[in-house]
């Protein structure tokens, strides 16, 4: 279970390299956005490109947070635990900081505290959904 978490963290780190800087992702995101939204102005395209990149931060850490709970559960039929959520959020927060530090070491990447906040928000959203799922299941 923890190997999957480690692999996902490795993918996050790979996505934080220069290969996925804004100057590189525009090559494939911009044509896709123009295809989906043909009348998009250049300023709107730039704004949407940024939003997609921020959504990627959210999604990466949403998945990480869920995987950490999954790894702690380790296939056992145990319902949700508050400690698992705490552990997941601590790991997400720590890795969000490490991810931004990693980006600071990349030539074409820019670290941003706002990105870490988005990462943490993604992790918290996953935990909120897991908690709601647990609450709904315990009612039934």
SERO-4910 file (N, C-alpha, C, O; in steps of 0.05 Angstrom, whole numbers):
BEGIN
 pado doro    nc1    nc2    nc3   cac1   cac2   cac3    cc1    cc2    cc3    oc1    oc2    oc3
  Unk    A     16    -24      0      0      0      0     17     25      0     12     44    -15
  Unk    A     38     25     17     54     49     19     71     53     -6     80     75    -12
  Unk    A     77     32    -21     92     34    -46     76     51    -66     87     67    -81
  Unk    A     49     48    -66     32     64    -84     34     94    -76     35    111    -93
  Unk    A     34     99    -50     36    126    -40     63    138    -49     64    160    -59
  Unk    A     84    122    -46    111    132    -54    112    136    -84    124    156    -93
  Unk    A    100    119   -100    100    123   -129     85    148   -136     93    163   -154
  Unk    A     62    153   -123     47    177   -128     63    202   -121     63    222   -136
  Unk    A     77    201    -99     94    224    -91    116    228   -112    124    250   -118
  Unk    A    127    206   -122    147    208   -143    136    221   -168    149    238   -181
  Unk    A    111    215   -175     98    227   -198     94    257   -193     99    274   -211
  Unk    A     86    264   -169     83    293   -162    110    307   -166    111    329   -177
  Unk    A    131    295   -156    158    307   -159    166    309   -189    177    329   -197
  Unk    A    159    289   -205    165    291   -233    150    313   -246    161    328   -263
  Unk    A    125    317   -238    108    338   -250    118    366   -241    110    386   -252
  Unk    A    135    367   -221    146    392   -211    173    399   -224    186    418   -216
  Unk    A    180    384   -244    206    390   -258    201    411   -280    179    419   -286
  Unk    A    223    419   -292    222    439   -314    205    429   -337    193    445   -352
  Unk    A    204    403   -341    188    392   -363    158    400   -361    145    400   -382
  Unk    A    149    406   -338    121    413   -334    118    442   -325     99    449   -311
  Unk    A    137    459   -332    135    488   -326    113    499   -344    106    487   -364
  Unk    A    104    523   -337     83    536   -353     92    540   -382     76    539   -401
  Unk    A    118    546   -385    128    551   -412    128    526   -429    129    527   -453
  Unk    A    127    503   -416    125    477   -431     97    467   -433     89    456   -454
  Unk    A     81    470   -413     53    459   -414     36    474   -433     16    463   -443
  Unk    A     43    499   -440     27    514   -459     26    500   -486      6    503   -501
  Unk    A     46    484   -493     47    471   -519     24    451   -523     15    449   -546
  Unk    A     16    438   -502     -7    420   -506    -33    429   -492    -54    422   -501
  Unk    A    -30    446   -472    -55    456   -459    -69    477   -476    -93    477   -479
  Unk    A    -53    495   -487    -66    517   -503    -82    507   -527   -104    516   -531
  Unk    A    -71    489   -543    -87    478   -565   -112    464   -555   -134    466   -568
  Unk    A   -110    450   -533   -133    435   -522   -154    455   -513   -178    452   -518
  Unk    A   -146    476   -499   -164    497   -489   -177    511   -513   -201    517   -512
  Unk    A   -162    517   -533   -173    531   -557   -193    513   -572   -212    522   -583
  Unk    A   -188    486   -571   -206    468   -584   -233    466   -568   -254    465   -580
  Unk    A   -230    465   -541   -254    464   -525   -270    491   -525   -294    491   -526
  Unk    A   -255    513   -525   -266    540   -524   -255    555   -548   -237    571   -545
  Unk    A   -267    552   -572   -255    564   -596   -254    594   -596   -236    606   -609
  Unk    A   -272    608   -583   -272    637   -583   -255    650   -561   -259    673   -556
  Unk    A   -238    634   -548   -223    644   -525   -203    666   -533   -187    662   -552
  Unk    A   -204    688   -519   -184    710   -524   -157    702   -512   -156    684   -495
  Unk    A   -136    715   -520   -110    709   -509   -108    713   -479    -97    696   -465
  Unk    A   -118    735   -468   -118    738   -439   -134    716   -425   -125    707   -404
  Unk    A   -157    709   -436   -172    687   -424   -157    660   -426   -159    644   -408
  Unk    A   -143    656   -448   -128    631   -451   -106    630   -430   -102    609   -418
  Unk    A    -92    651   -425    -71    652   -405    -83    647   -377    -72    632   -361
  Unk    A   -106    659   -372   -120    655   -346   -129    626   -343   -125    614   -321
  Unk    A   -140    614   -363   -149    586   -362   -126    567   -359   -127    547   -345
  Unk    A   -104    573   -373    -80    556   -371    -71    556   -342    -64    535   -331
  Unk    A    -71    579   -329    -63    581   -301    -83    565   -283    -74    551   -265
  Unk    A   -108    567   -289   -129    553   -273   -125    522   -276   -128    508   -256
  Unk    A   -119    513   -300   -115    484   -303    -91    475   -287    -92    454   -275
  Unk    A    -70    491   -287    -46    484   -272    -52    484   -242    -42    466   -227
  Unk    A    -68    503   -232    -75    503   -204    -93    479   -197    -91    467   -175
  Unk    A   -111    472   -215   -128    449   -211   -112    424   -210   -118    405   -195
  Unk    A    -90    423   -225    -72    399   -224    -60    397   -196    -58    375   -185
  Unk    A    -51    419   -184    -41    419   -157    -62    407   -138    -56    389   -122
  Unk    A    -86    418   -140   -108    408   -123   -112    378   -126   -114    364   -106
  Unk    A   -113    369   -151   -119    341   -157    -96    323   -147   -102    301   -136
  Unk    A    -72    331   -152    -49    314   -143    -50    308   -114    -45    286   -105
  Unk    A    -55    329    -98    -55    326    -69    -81    315    -58    -82    304    -36
  Unk    A   -103    318    -73   -128    304    -66   -124    274    -67   -131    260    -49
  Unk    A   -111    265    -89   -106    236    -92    -86    227    -71    -90    206    -59
  Unk    A    -65    242    -66    -45    235    -46    -58    231    -19    -53    211     -5
  Unk    A    -75    249    -11    -89    248     15   -106    223     17   -106    209     37
  Unk    A   -121    216     -4   -137    192     -4   -120    167     -4   -127    148     10
  Unk    A    -97    167    -18    -80    144    -18    -67    139      9    -63    116     17
  Unk    A    -61    160     24    -50    157     51    -70    143     69    -62    126     85
  Unk    A    -95    151     68   -115    138     84   -118    108     75   -119     90     92
  Unk    A   -118    104     49   -120     77     38    -97     60     48   -101     37     56
  Unk    A    -73     71     48    -49     56     57    -51     50     87    -43     28     96
  Unk    A    -61     68    103    -64     63    131    -85     42    137    -82     26    156
  Unk    A   -105     41    121   -126     21    124   -116     -6    116   -123    -26    128
  Unk    A    -98     -7     96    -85    -31     87   -103    -55     82    -97    -77     89
  Unk    A   -126    -49     69   -144    -70     61   -162    -81     83   -178    -99     79
  Unk    A   -158    -71    107   -175    -81    130   -202    -69    129   -205    -46    120
  Unk    A   -222    -83    137   -250    -73    137   -256    -54    161   -275    -57    175
  Unk    A   -238    -35    164   -241    -16    187   -252     10    175   -243     19    155
  Unk    A   -272     21    189   -283     47    179   -263     70    182   -241     66    194
  Unk    A   -271     92    172   -254    117    174   -245    123    202   -260    118    221
  Unk    A   -221    132    205   -209    140    231   -199    169    229   -186    176    209
  Unk    A   -205    184    250   -196    212    251   -165    214    250   -154    232    237
  Unk    A   -151    195    263   -122    195    262   -111    192    234    -91    203    227
  Unk    A   -125    175    218   -117    172    190   -118    198    175   -100    205    159
  Unk    A   -140    213    180   -143    239    166   -121    258    175   -110    272    158
  Unk    A   -116    259    201    -95    276    211    -68    269    199    -53    286    190
  Unk    A    -62    243    198    -36    234    186    -35    242    157    -14    251    147
  Unk    A    -57    238    143    -57    245    114    -52    275    110    -37    283     93
  Unk    A    -65    291    126    -62    320    123    -34    329    131    -23    348    119
  Unk    A    -22    316    151      5    323    158     24    316    136     42    332    129
  Unk    A     21    293    124     38    285    102     34    303     78     53    311     64
  Unk    A      9    310     72      3    328     49     16    355     54     28    366     36
  Unk    A     14    366     78     26    392     84     56    391     81     68    409     69
  Unk    A     68    369     92     97    367     90    106    364     61    126    377     52
  Unk    A     92    347     46    100    343     18     94    367      1    109    372    -19
  Unk    A     74    382      7     69    407     -8     92    426     -4    101    439    -24
  Unk    A    103    428     20    127    445     25    151    434     10    166    450     -2
  Unk    A    155    408     10    177    395     -4    175    400    -34    194    405    -48
  Unk    A    150    398    -44    145    402    -72    152    431    -81    164    435   -102
  Unk    A    145    450    -64    152    478    -71    182    483    -69    194    497    -85
  Unk    A    195    470    -50    225    472    -48    237    459    -73    257    470    -84
  Unk    A    227    436    -81    237    423   -106    234    442   -130    252    444   -146
  Unk    A    211    455   -131    207    474   -154    226    497   -152    234    508   -173
  Unk    A    233    506   -128    252    528   -126    280    520   -137    295    538   -146
  Unk    A    286    495   -137    311    485   -148    311    480   -178    332    474   -190
  Unk    A    288    483   -190    285    479   -219    288    506   -233    279    527   -223
  Unk    A    302    506   -255    308    531   -269    283    546   -279    282    570   -278
  Unk    A    263    531   -289    240    544   -301    215    542   -284    192    545   -295
  Unk    A    218    535   -259    195    533   -241    197    555   -220    218    565   -214
  Unk    A    173    563   -210    172    584   -190    157    573   -166    134    566   -168
  Unk    A    170    572   -142    155    564   -119    135    585   -110    140    609   -114
  Unk    A    113    576    -99     92    595    -90     78    584    -66     68    561    -66
  Unk    A     76    600    -45     61    592    -21     32    586    -28     19    569    -16
  Unk    A     21    601    -47     -7    596    -55    -11    568    -66    -32    556    -62
  Unk    A      9    558    -80      7    530    -90      6    510    -67     -8    491    -69
  Unk    A     22    515    -47     21    497    -23     -6    498    -10    -16    478     -1
  Unk    A    -18    522     -9    -45    525      2    -65    509    -15    -83    496     -4
  Unk    A    -63    511    -41    -80    495    -59    -76    465    -55    -95    450    -55
  Unk    A    -51    457    -52    -45    429    -46    -59    420    -21    -71    398    -20
  Unk    A    -56    435      0    -69    429     26    -99    428     23   -113    412     36
  Unk    A   -110    447      8   -139    447      4   -148    422    -11   -169    410     -4
  Unk    A   -133    412    -30   -139    387    -43   -139    364    -24   -156    347    -24
  Unk    A   -118    363     -7   -117    342     13   -140    343     33   -151    322     40
  Unk    A   -147    367     41   -170    370     60   -196    363     47   -214    351     60
  Unk    A   -199    369     21   -224    362      7   -227    332      6   -249    322      9
  Unk    A   -205    317      1   -207    288      0   -215    278     28   -232    259     29
  Unk    A   -204    289     49   -212    280     75   -241    286     82   -254    270     95
  Unk    A   -250    309     73   -278    316     78   -296    297     64   -317    288     75
  Unk    A   -290    289     39   -306    270     25   -305    242     38   -326    229     40
  Unk    A   -282    234     47   -280    208     61   -296    208     87   -309    189     94
  Unk    A   -295    230    101   -310    233    126   -340    232    120   -355    218    134
  Unk    A   -349    246    100   -378    246     92   -386    218     84   -408    209     91
  Unk    A   -370    205     69   -376    177     61   -379    159     86   -397    143     87
  Unk    A   -361    163    105   -362    147    129   -388    153    145   -401    135    154
  Unk    A   -394    178    147   -419    186    162   -444    175    149   -462    165    162
  Unk    A   -445    177    123   -468    166    108   -470    136    111   -492    125    114
  Unk    A   -447    122    110   -447     93    113   -455     85    141   -468     64    145
  Unk    A   -447    100    161   -454     92    189   -483     98    196   -493     86    215
  Unk    A   -497    114    180   -525    120    184   -542     97    173   -564     91    184
  Unk    A   -532     84    152   -548     64    137   -546     38    150   -558     19    140
***
